[in-house]
Amino acid sequence: MTIEQASATLLPAARSRLHQQFSALSEPELRSRPGAKWQVVRPDVVPAWVADMDFPVAEPIRESLHDLISSGDFGYPDWPTGARTVREAFVDRMADRYGWFVNPGDVREFTNVAQAVRVVLEASTRPGDGIAIHTPAFGPLTKMITSMGRRVVPIPMEDTEAGWRFDAGQLDAVLAGAKLLLLVSPHNPTGRVFTRAELTALATAVERNDMLVVSDELHADLTFAPHRHIPFASLSTEMGARTVTVYGASKAFNLAGLRCAVAHLGPKWMHAVIDVQAGLLGSVNIFGAAATVAAWTQGDEWLDATVSYLDRSRYMVAETMRTELPMVRYHLPEATYLAWLDFRAFGWADPTSVVRENAGIELSPGESFGRGGQGFARLNFATSWPLLCELKGRVARSVPLLSSVA
């Protein structure tokens, strides 16, 4: 019995149908796509790098975009005070999915999460200020911090037998050198879903040091059971007033190119600071807004099927590492479709290059994640199960070559 057949016997009809669609993806079809993931790699290399999924977009999103195109109305949207439908969809989603109740008047749209983070950092910090962030960290965020003349204050993630953890006992000392906490939750690249106890420890240290928080929760919807994502701002009224939460549909629904994200502005003073820049910041486009609303209001059946598919996929990666490359250390991610692989036992200066040239697989280089990334690589497993089996085969065939690389 194949993986797909076994899945079909155990799952509800809709989920099984979507799993079959995902597994039907072929490599030639994927290589014909114009996006960066498949276009920037050599023809003999399979991409498992940038955080895009290979799965077809949810049908309600496609229908929403088709309807918008069919209407022929691409004029000014009726958004006198912002994209109301996006804000309301966000508010409803936070209440329904996470039990966090917020006011749509505190929500603003941005073209992506990075823009929202940048705007908040510009508004609340000055050159020389320290920005605390768990490391290793998503490269564009740390580059943003340093390009703005701010300092990266690392909160190291530590590799333990229980998985990736940070030392809560050191938080007061670490955060004393920072003006703002940039929290990535769930964490990229390790895939950790922080517990309530961990988040509370962070909140306590934040309050003691009188800090602002920007909580990037872009991967929240990709959390695997039994883990549960907790919005940082939902911990308390006090923490909500200190926190800007950034979120979007781009990762969970594969919509990065449509450029739409939101930020919930807990600090009331920030409303006017951001609103006065509206002409400079621009606006989300009607296609991004329509896709986001469709994702958050009609896309959960597709999302549930996707998360269950990815749940199986993360174990497939673990099995590949266990049987073919046991020297590679790997903790199952608790969220995201990204595997953080530890190649340090091999002593390779550049694991990404070694794997590309010997196994024909493109990974994201660990050094791009800054401190704590040397000797690691990140693998994107959001593709079809047959293609994951192809990756396993490539690894198995290349083991003698990989083992011989000094």
N, C-alpha and C positions, 0 to 999 in steps of 0.2 A: 504494500500500500504506500502511495506517495504521501509527502507532507500535505499536499493540497487535499487529497482524498480523506486523510485522517482528520484534517481541519473541518471538512464539509460534514462529517458524521457527528461532530460535537458542537457545532455552532448554529445559532439562529440563521434563518434563510438569508436575510439581508447581509449579515456579516460574512457568511460563507460566499455569497455572490461577489462581494467586494474583494475578498481574499483571492478568489479565482481570477478576478480582473487584475489584481496586483501581480499574481504569479504568471499571468499570460504575457507580461511585458517582455519584449525581446531586445537583445542587444542592438541589432540593426535599427529598430524603431527608436531606441534611446539615443543612438549616435546621430540620428537624423534631426534631433532637436537643436534649436539655435542657442539654447542657454549655455552659460559658461561652464557648467559642471562637465558636460560631455564634449564641448568644443575645444577646450584649451589643452586637452591631453592628447598624446600621440595615439594613432589608430590601434596600436598593439597594447595599449594600457587601459585598464578599467578604472574609472574614477570613483574614489570613495573618500573624497576630500571635503569640498565646500558643503555647508549645511543646507542643501536642497534635497527634498525627497523625489524619488523617481515616479511615485504613484500618480495616476490621473487625478485631476482636481475633482472635488466633490460635485456631483451633478447639480445640486441646488445653486451652487456658485456659478457654474457654467450657464444654467438657465437664467439666473439673474443678469448676467452680463449679456447674454443673447437678447433678453427682453429690452435691456437698455439700448443696445445697438439698433434693434428693430424699431424702437420708438423714434429714432432719428433726432432726438432732442439732446444736443450736446452744448446747449447754451449755459448761461449762468445758473447755477443751482439755487434753489430757494433756501439759502442758509444765511439769513441775516445776522445770526449770532453764532455761527459755526454749524458743523455737520450734525444736526440734532439727532438724526436717526442713528448715527454711529455712537454718539454719547449715550443715548437711551439703551441701545443694544449692549453696550459695555456695562452699564449699571445693572441691567437685568441679568447679565451673565455672571457678574460678581456675586449677586444675591443668590441666584439659583445654584451655581456651581461651587461657590466657596463660602457662602453664608456671610458675605461682607456687604454691608448696605451703605451705599454712597449716593451723593447728590450729583445729578448730571451737570449742574452748574459749576462743579469743581473739575470737570473733564475738558481737556483740550486735545485737538487732533494735531498730529505731526506726520511728516512723510515717512519716517521710520523711527525706530527706537533710538538709533545713534543721534539723530537730530534732536530728539527730546532730551537725551542725556546732555548733549553739548549745550543746549540752551539753558538748562538748569545749572550746569556748572558755571557758565558765564555769569548767570544772575546771582549766584550765591557764594562764589569763591573768587580769590584774587591770585595773581601769579605768586608763586612761593608757597601757597597753601598745600597741605597734604590731603590726598584723597586715598582713603583706605579701601582696599579691594582684596578679596581672596585670590591667592595665587597658587598655581598658574591661572592666568586670566585670559579671556578673549582678547586677542592682539589689538584689534581696532580700538578697544576701550582704553587700554594702557597707552597706546600711541596718542590717542586724543588727549589724555591727561598730560603727557609730557609735551605735546605740541602746544598746549595752552600755557606752558610755563608752570604747571602745577607739579607736585611731587607724588609719585606712587608710594603709598605706605602699605607694604604687603602684610596680609594676614595669611600665613602659610597653611595650605592644606597638607596634612600629613598622611602618608600611606601606612595604615595599620591593618592588622588582621581582620578587623571589623569593617574595613573600607576606608574611604577618605574622610578625615575628620580635621577640625581645627582646635587649637588649644584655647578653650574658653577662659582658662585661668590667666591667660596673658592679655586678654582683650583690653583691660584698662590701660596697661602699659603701652600697648600698640596704638590704641586710638587716641592716646594723649598727644600724639604727634600729627593728628589729622583734623581737618575742618569738616569733612563730609565722608560718609560711608557710601560707597557705590557697591551695593549688594546685588549679585547675580544669583537669582533664586528661581528655579533650580540652577545649580552651578554648571557652567560651561568652562572647561571641558570634562570635568570628572563625572558629571551626571548625578551628583548628590542632591537629594531632596532634604533640606534642613528640617530637623524636628522642631517641635514647639519649644523644647528645652533649649536647643541651640539658638533659635531665634530670640527667645526671651533673654538669654545671656547677652546676645548682641544688643538688644533693646536696652537692657540695664546699663551696659557700658556706654551706649550712645547718649542716654539721658544724663549719666554722670559727667560726660564730657561736653554736654550741650551741643550736640551735632545735628546736622541735617542728614537725611537719608534719601538716596535715590535707589529704588528697588526695581531692577530689571527682571521682570517676571514673564519674559517672552516665551519660555519653554514650559510654563506652568501646565498647559493642557496636555502635555506629553508625559505625564507622571504615571508610573506603573503601580498597580495595587501590590501590596497593601499600603504603600507610601501615600501620603496625602500632602498636597501643596497647601500652604497657609500663607495668604497675603500678609506681608510684613506689617502693613498699615492697619491690619485688622486686630493686632495684638492688644491694643488699648487706644482709648481716645487720645491720650498724650502722644503715643507713637504715630497715630494717624495724622496728627497736626504737624509732625516733623518730617513726614515721608511723602515723596513724589513717587508714585507707582507708574512704571511704563510697561506697556502690554500691547499686543497686537495679534493678528491672525496669521502673520506671515510664516512662522515656523510650523505651527500645528496644522495649518491648512495649505501650506506651500504657495504663498502668495507674495513672496518678497518683491517681485517685479512690479506689483501694483501700488506700492508705496503708500501704505496707510497704517498708522499706529496711533495710540492714545496715551495720554498721561493724566493721572488723577493727581491734582495739586492739593496736597494736604495743607501746606502753609498758605494761609489766605493772602498774605502780602505778595505772593508770587503771581496771583491772577493779573494784577495791573502791570507788573513787570513784563509778563509774557504778552499780554494783550496789546500793549503799546507797540510791540514789534511785529504785529500781524502782517503788515505790508512787506516787511523784510523776510519773514519766515515763509510766506506763501501759504498755500492751502493744499489739502489733499485733493485728489481728482475724483470725479464722479464714479469712475470705474473701480478705483480702490475702495471707495466708501461703499458702493453697492456690493462688492465681493465680500467685504468685511461684515456687513450686516447679514448677508446670506449665510456666511460661515457661522456666525454666532447665534443666529436664530433658527437655522434649518440644517446645520451641518454636523450635529452631534452623532447621528447614526454612522456617518462616514468616519468621523473622528474615533468613535469607539472601535470600529473595525480596524482602523489604522493602528491604534495603540495596541490592540490584541495581536495584530500581525507583527508589529515591532517587538512585542514582548517575546514572541517565539524567536525572532531574529537575534535578539541580544544573547539568547542561550546558544544559538547556532555559532555566534562569534566565540563564545566561551568554549564551546566544544572544539572548534578549530584550533584555538590557542592551546587547549589541553592536550590534544592528540598530535598536533603537528609542530607547535612551537612552545613546548612547556616552559622554556626559559623566559617567555614573555609573561609578565605579570599583568593581570586584568581583573578589575572589580566590576561586577555587573552594574551598569548605570541604573539608578532608581528613577530616572526621567531622561528625556531626550532620545535621539537615535544616534548617539555619538559614543564610540568606545575609546577610552583613553588608555593607550597601550604602552607599557613600560618595557622598552628594549635595552635598558641599561646593562643587563647582564651580558649582552653581546659586545659592549664596549665600542659601538659604532659612533662615529662623530656625527653622522647624518643618517638616521634610520630611514627617513623618507626616501632618500636617493637610493639606498641599498635595496629597499623593497620595490621601488619602481623599476630599477634596472635588472633585478633578479627574479621578481615575481610578476612584474607587469601590473602593479596596483599603485594607484596614486593616493597617498594619504596627506593629511595636513601636518606640516612639520611642527614638532613639539616646541622648538625654539621660538616659533611665532607667538607662543603663549607666555613668553617672558620667563620670569623667575620660576623655577620648578619644572620647566618644560624640556630642558636639555635631556636627550636620550629617550624622549617619548615621541609618539605620533598619535594623531586622532583619526579614527576610521568612522566613516558615515555608513551605517548599515541599513539605511532607508531605501532599499531596493527590493527586487523580487527575490523570493527564496531560491529559485533556480540560479539567479545570478550570484547570490551568496554562496551557493554550492560551487559555482565556477571560481569564485574567489578562493574558496577552500582548496579546490583542486590546484589552483595556481600556487598557493602556499605549499601544498604537499609536494608538488613537482619541483619546487625551488628550494626545499629544505637543505639538500646537500650544498647548493650554492650559497644559501644564506649562512649556513653553519661554517663555511670556509672563509667568509669575509672577516678580515681582521679589523 
